[in-house]
Amino acid sequence: MNSDLLNLLKQIPILNDADDDELADVAKNATLMRFNKEDYIMLEGDPGDTFYIIKSGKVAVLKKDENGNEEIVSALYPDNFFGEMALLKEQPRNASIKCIEDCEVYMFNKKDFFDFLYL
């Protein structure tokens, strides 16, 4: 069992009440992906079908301005997560995520994310 991932899951507010066995069930559905600096993990407007937790590295959250230029609105670091709003609202992504450094990111598909909500 991946203790790093279990520790990350324990920090997610919607999983506060989950016990270690439930978190282990969630963790086994994760896919660890590696991205290089400058890679986009997701693009503004893409379908919201994945939830992400940053294991290592740093990403920029980018939104397009009225001229279509990307602006950095925030940065996310290890232990941060993203992608939940598009899943919850069943809407397209409201921002792009671009790696500022090489990153490792745990990914959960839509079904696995909603399984979180029913723990």
Secondary structure, 3 states (H helix, E strand, C coil): CCHHHHHHHHCCHHHCCCCHHHHHHHHCCCEEEEECCCCEEECCCCCCCEEEEEEECCEEEEEECCCCCEEEEEEECCCCEECHHHHHHCCCCCCEEEECCCEEEEEEEHHHHHHHHCC
